[in-house]
Amino acid sequence: MIISAPRRPMAEINVTPLVDVVLVLLIIFMVTAPFLQGGLEIDLPKVATRGIDVREGLIVSVRADRTVAVGDRVVPIAGFEDALARAGAARRPVFLKADQKVPYGTIVDLVARMRRAGVAALGLVTEPPPIGKK
């Protein structure tokens, strides 16, 4: 019978499997990163999912010819903030109703003017779809 010396614990850590895993992860991230950078095609919703009660708030309307009305009064764009202040827009919710032919830039400009006038609660009003259409 041969008696061997007791084994000592191995003091080195084998890092080869760790390097393999890290390299595989690096390759995966390098391949998938360009796909995350691209834009997505978005089909924006064309209808409201549920109705809102606009009776308590102030309605700002924008017609197709870009005339703006605060409540039931047509106001010039230059006096829009003053009309909002007179109507008490900072103390109650404001609902924006805009014709679908109004350019997006016009709507953004009106929203910015409303924020400058102190409007804190702003809602966009849409119409439900005709019956039978999605």
N, C-alpha and C positions, 0 to 999 in steps of 0.2 A: 504494500500500500504506500502510495506516494502522498506525502503531506505537502500541500502547497501553501505558500504564504497568503495571508488574508488579502483580499482585494481591497484596493483603496478606491474611494469614490472618484468619479471622473470630474475634474475641475473645469473642464472646458464645455461651453455650450455650443451646440451645433447650430449656426445661424443660417445655413443654406436653405432650409425650408422657409424661414422667415423672409429671406431675400426673394425667393421664388414667389411667395404670396404677394409681397409688396410690388414686384415688377408686374405681375398679372393685374393687380388693381390699378397700377399706373397706366397700363395699356388700355384697360377698360375705360378709365376716366378720359384718356386722350381721345379715344374713339367717340365717346358719347358727348363730350363737351361741345363740339360744333353743332350738334342737333339741338342743344338747349339754347343756343344763341339766336337761332332763327325766330322769326315772328310766326304767329299763329293766325290762321284765317278765322275770323269771328263773324258769325251771323248774329247781329244784334237783335234783341227781342223787339217785335213790332207791336206788342199788345201789353196791356196791364194784366197782371194776374188776379188782382182784386181791386175793387173800387175803394176810393177814399172819400171822406166827408170833407168837402171844401167850404161848407157853410160858415165855419168859424174863422176861416182865414181870409187873407186878402188875395184876390186873383189878379195876376199880371198877364195880360194877353198880348201876343204878337201876331199880327195878321200877315198874310202872304205878301202884302205890299210893304211890310216892315214897319207899319204904324204900331205904336205901343200904347196900351191902355192900362192904367192902374185903376182897378175897380171897374167903374163904367165910364171913366173919363179918359179921353185920348190925350196923351201928353207928348211933347217933343222930347227927343233923346237928351237934349241939353238940360232939360228940367226934370229928368227922370228921378234922380236922387231926392230932389225937393218934394216931388209928388209922393214918393215913398214915405218920406218923413212926415208929411201932412196926413197921410193915411194911417200912420202908426204901425208901419211894417216891422219896426224893431221889437215891438211888444207882442206880436202874434205871428202865426205861421203864414208864409207866402207860398202861393201855388202858381207855377208858371205854366201857362197854356200857350203853345206855339204851333203855328201852322207847319205842316211837314215840309213845305217848300222854303221855309226860312233857312238861310245858310247857318251852318254850325258856328261860324265865327261870330255871328250876330248874337246867338244865344249865349256863347261864352262871355261876350262883352257885357250883356245884360246881367249875367250871374255875377260877374266881377263888380259891376256897379251896385248890385244889391248887397253884396258883402261889404262894400265901402259904406253903404247907407246903414249898416248895422243889422241886416237881416240875419238871424241865427238859424231859423228853421225854414228850409226851402224844399218844396216838393214839385215834381214834374207830373203834369196831368196828361194822361193818354186816354184814348177811347178803346173800349173792348172791341174785339173783332166781330164782324157780322156773323150771325148764327149760321153754323155749318162749316165755317172756315177755321183753320188752325193758325 
